[in-house]
Amino acid sequence: MESDDGQWRLKPLGEIREIPELRPVEGWVALSYGLWQWITMPGLLEIDLEALAYGAGADVRLWPFGDS
């Protein structure tokens, strides 16, 4: 976080991921923007975090209680 004027803001740290362009593929349906932004992208980041934690020796369980 950083504050230049007394207002705290999140500051990007590390890699910034771009959301890929949605392209139709015959036989498949693309997710809506909301599902992509609020479910898929956070889920991909959680999987990356799980891999890092597991690689560091942590016992990791993804979403053990779903969305509770």
Residue pairs with C-beta under 8 A, 6 or more apart in sequence:
1 8
1 9
1 10
1 11
2 8
2 9
2 11
3 9
17 41
17 44
17 45
19 36
19 37
19 41
22 30
22 31
22 33
22 36
23 30
24 30
31 39
31 40
46 62
46 63
47 62
50 60
50 62
53 60
54 60
